Amino acid sequence: MFESLTEKIENAVSKIRGYGVITEENISGALRQVRLALLEADVNYKVVKEFTNNVKQKALGEEVKKSLKPADVFLKILKDELLNLLGNDKAELNLSGNPSIIMLIGLQGSGKTTTVGKLGNLLRKKNGKNPLFIAADVYRPAAIEQLKTIGKQLNIKVYEQGQSDAVSIVENGIKYAKENNHDLVLIDTAGRLHVDNELMQELKNIKEKVNPGEIILVIDAMIGQDAINVINGFNDALPLTGTILTKMDGDTKGGVALSAKHLTGVPIKFIGVSEKLDGLDYFNPQRMVSRILGNGDIMSIIEKAESVIDEKEAMSVAKKIQAGKMDLEDFLAQLKQIKKLGPLENLLKLLPGARKMGLNNISIDPKQFSKLEAIISSMTKKERKNPDIIKASRKQRIATGSGSSVQDVNKLLNQFEQMQKMMKMMKNGNLKLPF
């Protein structure tokens, strides 16, 4: 997502770097690159034209202070204008009412039913909600079964009445939620191949009966600029409170995110970042702009770590590292924690300057982590606490038990020995860190 755009913007900024002042000539060359980059990223042409005109006007009208370099001024203007496109602040979710009611709508194939599961899972984790899913897509039997399967995977209750009247299903589902202490209801409505009157009337009837706090359009980011027409089509008939862009992990262009809010006025509230049921993130314009400009997204890394890593266990290991007393038992615990973070290459991409360091192209084979885990798990507790006792016969037993080779066992032990030496140097103050 935005990888190509980031690279081209960095190239444009480098054109400005080294100039003493910003002039119409040098800013025009840089903006030409930015314009092409945005168009290639599938950003709407009108948006691109307005954006580049605004940047040029502000850059030429800006008196460059002696303490600031032209490239820094240019970057600041790019950042401000990108934020204007995306909406500046994160759009908050309305979770008032008991239960809070969120109605998800969209075209067929947008990923709406899966997104119901992802959103319920996210709000249960982040907001401590007890969600109920209502299966109101009565025209596609597979949608009801799909939602029930997702509910079973997440251990979230699904209310369904088969293929009967959608409005009565939703009404009865809300009553069920109140009677069974569900403080959040997510309604999965019927999708269509295009925006039509029949669909809209059903959605209007549901809205009138239950008055949802949120009406969110789920839209496939891969459809590009057609998304604008779809958003406007739904919004004209049924006022939207927000959108969810799915498949943003697969859409390397991502231009719809830079066009949608500006052209429709409807805020983006969430983006789909993977196919897994935890693959939904709040859409945060500040963080998105930071990624686009190549500055990474440290806060997302921290939030991801906080959501999956046991804080007490992490603090315990940190103290052992500081004291130079970390053993293979602790190392195994850390491996298990790291695996919870998901693909590490996705986190590396969020580090500032990741592209320049080549971290955006790194591929980390999860099997390597599994191999390390298998080797350590094949050791006895005594061996993990004191790796020095692991000699030839023990190495052979560990290799056989873990389905690896003695060379693999030796490699792990050697790496761990080097780690222990470094921890001792840190403890004694003999290791100077490069920051």
C-alpha positions in Angstrom: 0.0 0.0 0.0 1.4 3.4 -1.1 4.9 1.9 -1.6 5.4 3.2 -5.1 3.9 6.6 -4.1 6.2 6.9 -1.2 9.3 6.2 -3.4 8.2 8.8 -6.0 7.5 11.4 -3.4 10.9 10.9 -1.8 12.5 11.3 -5.2 10.5 14.6 -5.7 11.7 15.9 -2.3 15.3 15.1 -3.1 15.0 17.4 -6.1 14.3 20.3 -3.7 17.1 19.3 -1.4 20.2 21.3 -1.9 18.4 24.4 -3.2 18.8 27.5 -1.2 15.3 28.7 -1.9 12.1 27.4 -3.5 11.5 28.9 -6.9 8.7 28.4 -9.4 11.2 26.5 -11.6 12.4 24.0 -9.0 9.0 23.5 -7.4 7.4 22.8 -10.8 9.9 19.9 -11.5 9.2 18.3 -8.1 5.5 18.7 -8.4 5.5 17.1 -11.8 6.8 14.0 -10.2 4.3 14.2 -7.3 1.5 14.7 -9.9 2.5 11.6 -11.9 2.9 9.6 -8.7 -0.6 10.4 -7.5 -2.1 9.6 -10.8 -0.3 6.3 -11.0 -1.6 5.6 -7.5 -5.1 6.0 -9.0 -5.9 9.2 -7.2 -8.8 11.1 -8.8 -7.6 13.6 -11.5 -9.5 16.5 -10.0 -8.0 15.8 -6.6 -4.5 15.6 -8.0 -4.9 18.9 -9.8 -6.3 20.7 -6.7 -3.7 19.1 -4.5 -0.6 20.1 -6.6 -2.0 23.6 -7.2 -2.4 24.1 -3.4 1.1 22.8 -2.7 2.6 25.1 -5.3 0.8 28.1 -4.1 1.8 27.6 -0.5 5.4 26.7 -1.3 5.9 29.8 -3.4 4.1 32.0 -0.9 6.1 30.6 2.0 9.0 32.7 3.3 11.7 30.1 4.0 13.1 30.8 7.4 16.9 30.6 7.8 16.6 27.7 10.2 14.5 25.7 7.7 15.7 24.1 4.5 13.5 24.3 1.4 13.0 20.5 1.4 11.7 20.6 5.0 9.2 23.3 4.0 8.1 21.3 1.0 7.6 18.2 3.1 5.6 20.1 5.7 3.3 21.5 3.0 2.9 18.0 1.4 2.0 16.7 4.8 -0.6 19.4 5.5 -2.3 19.0 2.1 -2.4 15.2 2.4 -4.0 15.5 5.8 -6.6 17.9 4.2 -7.5 15.2 1.7 -7.7 12.4 4.3 -9.6 14.4 6.9 -6.9 15.4 9.4 -8.2 13.6 12.5 -9.4 10.0 13.0 -13.2 9.7 12.6 -14.6 8.5 15.9 -17.2 5.6 16.0 -20.6 6.3 17.6 -21.0 3.6 20.2 -23.8 5.3 22.1 -27.0 3.4 23.1 -27.4 0.0 24.7 -27.0 -1.9 22.6 -24.9 0.2 20.2 -26.1 -0.5 16.7 -23.9 -0.6 13.6 -25.4 -1.4 10.2 -22.9 -2.5 7.5 -24.0 -2.1 3.9 -22.3 -2.6 0.5 -22.2 -4.2 -2.9 -21.8 -8.0 -3.4 -18.1 -9.0 -3.2 -17.0 -6.1 -1.1 -16.2 -8.3 1.9 -19.1 -7.1 4.0 -19.9 -10.3 5.8 -16.2 -11.0 6.7 -15.9 -7.3 7.8 -18.8 -7.8 10.2 -16.7 -10.4 11.9 -13.5 -8.3 11.9 -15.3 -5.3 13.3 -17.0 -7.2 16.0 -13.7 -8.8 16.9 -11.9 -5.5 17.0 -14.5 -3.7 19.2 -14.6 -6.7 21.6 -10.8 -6.4 22.0 -10.5 -2.6 22.0 -13.7 -1.5 23.7 -14.6 -4.6 25.8 -17.9 -5.0 23.9 -20.1 -8.1 23.9 -21.2 -8.2 20.3 -24.1 -9.9 18.5 -24.2 -10.4 14.8 -27.5 -10.2 13.0 -27.8 -12.2 9.7 -30.1 -9.9 7.6 -28.8 -10.9 4.2 -31.8 -12.9 3.3 -31.2 -13.2 -0.4 -28.0 -15.1 -0.3 -28.2 -18.3 1.9 -24.4 -18.6 1.8 -24.1 -15.2 3.5 -26.0 -16.5 6.6 -23.9 -19.7 6.7 -20.7 -17.6 6.3 -21.6 -15.3 9.1 -22.5 -18.3 11.4 -19.1 -19.8 10.6 -17.3 -16.6 11.4 -19.3 -16.2 14.6 -18.3 -19.8 15.6 -14.6 -19.0 14.9 -14.8 -15.9 17.1 -17.1 -17.3 19.7 -19.6 -14.5 18.9 -23.4 -15.2 18.8 -25.2 -14.9 15.5 -28.9 -14.2 15.4 -30.7 -15.5 12.3 -34.1 -16.5 11.2 -33.2 -17.9 7.8 -34.6 -16.2 4.6 -37.5 -14.3 6.1 -38.2 -10.6 6.2 -35.0 -8.7 6.8 -36.7 -5.8 8.8 -38.4 -8.2 11.3 -35.1 -10.2 11.6 -33.3 -7.0 12.7 -36.1 -6.0 15.1 -36.2 -9.4 16.7 -32.4 -9.5 16.8 -32.2 -6.2 18.7 -34.8 -7.6 21.2 -32.6 -10.7 21.6 -29.5 -8.5 22.2 -31.3 -6.5 25.0 -32.5 -9.7 26.7 -29.1 -11.4 26.6 -26.8 -8.5 27.6 -25.3 -7.9 24.2 -24.2 -4.2 24.2 -23.2 -4.1 20.6 -25.1 -5.2 17.5 -23.6 -5.5 14.0 -26.2 -6.0 11.2 -25.0 -7.8 8.0 -27.4 -6.5 5.3 -27.9 -7.8 1.7 -25.4 -6.8 -1.0 -26.3 -6.1 -4.6 -24.4 -6.1 -7.9 -25.2 -2.3 -8.2 -27.1 0.4 -6.3 -30.8 -0.2 -6.9 -34.1 1.1 -5.5 -35.2 -2.2 -4.0 -32.0 -2.6 -2.0 -32.2 1.0 -0.8 -35.8 0.8 0.3 -35.0 -2.3 2.5 -32.0 -0.5 4.0 -34.2 2.6 4.7 -36.8 0.4 6.3 -34.2 -1.1 8.6 -32.8 2.3 9.5 -36.3 3.7 10.4 -37.1 0.7 12.6 -33.9 0.4 14.6 -32.1 3.8 14.2 -28.5 2.6 14.0 -25.8 4.9 15.4 -23.6 4.0 12.5 -24.4 3.2 8.9 -21.1 2.2 7.3 -20.4 1.3 3.7 -18.0 -1.5 3.1 -16.2 -1.0 -0.2 -13.5 -3.0 -2.0 -10.5 -0.6 -2.5 -9.5 -2.6 -5.5 -12.3 -1.1 -7.6 -10.4 2.2 -7.6 -12.1 5.4 -8.6 -15.5 3.6 -9.2 -15.6 3.7 -5.4 -16.5 7.4 -5.5 -19.6 6.7 -7.5 -20.6 3.8 -5.2 -20.1 6.0 -2.1 -22.1 8.8 -3.6 -24.8 6.4 -4.8 -25.4 5.0 -1.3 -25.0 8.3 0.5 -27.6 10.1 -1.6 -30.2 7.5 -0.6 -29.1 6.6 2.9 -26.9 9.1 4.8 -23.6 7.3 5.6 -21.6 7.8 8.7 -18.4 6.3 7.3 -16.8 3.8 5.0 -14.6 0.8 5.5 -12.0 0.1 2.7 -11.3 -3.6 2.4 -8.3 -5.2 0.7 -6.0 -2.3 1.3 -3.3 -4.8 1.9 -3.7 -6.0 -1.7 -4.2 -2.6 -3.3 -0.6 -1.3 -3.7 -2.0 1.8 -5.3 -4.4 2.9 -2.5 -5.5 6.0 -4.4 -9.1 5.6 -3.4 -8.2 6.4 0.2 -6.8 9.8 -1.0 -9.8 10.6 -3.0 -12.9 9.2 -1.2 -13.2 11.6 1.8 -12.3 14.7 -0.2 -14.8 14.0 -3.0 -17.7 12.5 -1.0 -17.4 14.1 2.5 -17.9 10.6 4.0 -15.0 9.7 6.4 -13.0 6.5 6.2 -13.3 4.8 9.6 -11.5 1.5 9.1 -9.3 -0.3 6.5 -8.9 -4.0 5.9 -5.2 -4.9 6.2 -5.3 -8.7 5.9 -7.8 -11.6 5.2 -7.6 -12.8 8.8 -10.3 -11.9 11.3 -8.0 -9.6 13.2 -7.1 -7.8 9.9 -9.0 -4.6 10.4 -7.5 -1.3 11.6 -8.9 2.1 12.5 -8.1 4.6 9.7 -5.8 7.2 11.2 -5.0 10.0 8.7 -2.0 11.2 10.7 -0.4 7.8 10.6 -1.3 7.2 7.0 0.4 10.4 5.9 3.4 9.5 7.9 3.6 6.2 6.0 3.1 7.9 2.7 6.0 10.3 3.4 8.3 7.5 4.4 8.3 8.3 8.1 6.9 5.0 9.3 4.2 4.3 11.9 5.8 3.5 15.2 2.5 3.9 17.1 0.8 1.1 15.1 3.7 -1.2 16.0 3.4 -0.3 19.7 -0.4 -0.8 19.7 0.0 -4.1 17.9 2.5 -5.2 20.5 0.3 -4.0 23.4 -2.6 -6.0 22.1 -0.9 -9.4 21.9 2.1 -9.4 24.2 1.8 -10.2 27.9 3.1 -7.1 29.7 4.2 -8.9 32.9 6.1 -11.6 31.0 7.7 -9.0 28.8 8.8 -7.0 31.8 10.2 -10.1 33.5 12.3 -11.0 30.5 13.5 -7.3 30.2 14.8 -7.4 33.7 16.6 -10.7 33.0 18.2 -9.2 29.9 19.3 -6.2 32.0 20.8 -8.5 34.6 22.4 -10.7 31.9 20.4 -13.7 33.1 18.2 -14.6 30.2 18.1 -18.4 29.4 16.6 -20.5 26.6 13.4 -20.8 28.6 12.9 -17.1 28.5 14.0 -17.1 24.8 11.3 -19.6 24.0 8.7 -17.5 25.8 9.8 -14.5 23.7 9.6 -16.5 20.4 6.0 -17.3 21.3 5.2 -13.7 22.0 6.8 -12.5 18.7 4.7 -15.1 16.7 1.6 -13.4 18.0 2.5 -10.2 16.2 1.9 -11.8 12.8 4.3 -11.5 9.8 7.3 -9.6 11.0 7.9 -8.1 7.5 4.6 -6.2 7.9 5.9 -4.6 11.1 9.4 -3.8 9.6 7.6 -1.8 6.8 6.2 0.5 9.5 9.7 1.5 10.8 10.9 5.0 9.8 13.1 4.8 6.7 12.2 1.2 6.1 12.3 1.6 2.3 15.7 3.3 2.3 17.1 0.5 4.5 15.6 -2.2 2.2 13.3 -3.5 4.9 10.2 -3.2 2.7 11.4 -6.1 0.6 12.5 -8.5 3.4 10.7 -11.8 3.5 10.9 -13.7 6.8 10.0 -17.3 6.6 7.7 -18.2 9.6 9.1 -21.7 9.4 12.4 -20.5 10.8 10.6 -19.4 14.0 8.8 -22.7 14.2 12.1 -24.6 13.8 13.7 -22.6 16.6 10.7 -23.2 18.8 10.8 -27.0 18.0 14.5 -27.2 18.9 14.1 -25.4 22.3 10.9 -27.3 23.0 12.8 -30.6 22.5 15.2 -29.7 25.3 14.6 -30.5 28.9 13.9 -27.7 31.4 17.3 -28.3 32.9 19.0 -27.9 29.4 17.1 -24.7 28.7 18.2 -23.2 32.0 21.8 -24.3 31.5 22.7 -24.7 27.8 26.3 -25.4 28.7 25.4 -29.0 29.6 24.2 -29.7 26.0 26.9 -31.9 24.6 27.0 -34.3 21.6 24.6 -37.0 22.7 22.1 -34.4 24.0 22.4 -32.4 20.7 21.6 -35.6 18.7 18.5 -36.3 20.9 17.3 -32.7 20.5 17.8 -32.7 16.8 15.9 -36.0 16.4 13.1 -34.8 18.7 12.7 -31.5 16.8 13.0 -32.9 13.3 16.1 -30.8 12.6 19.8 -31.4 12.3 22.7 -31.3 14.8 24.0 -28.3 12.8 20.7 -26.5 13.4 21.0 -27.1 17.1 24.7 -25.9 17.1 23.7 -22.8 15.2 21.0 -21.9 17.8 23.3 -22.5 20.7 26.1 -20.4 19.1 23.7 -17.5 18.4 22.4 -17.7 22.0 25.9 -17.7 23.4 26.6 -14.5 21.4 23.4 -13.0 22.8 24.5 -13.8 26.3 27.9 -12.2 25.8 26.2 -9.1 24.5 23.9 -9.0 27.5 26.9 -9.3 29.9 28.6 -6.4 28.1 25.4 -4.3 28.4 25.2 -5.2 32.1 28.9 -4.2 32.7 28.5 -1.0 30.7 31.1 -2.0 28.1 28.7 -2.0 25.1 28.1 1.4 23.6 24.8 1.5 21.7 24.8 3.5 18.4 22.0 5.9 19.5 
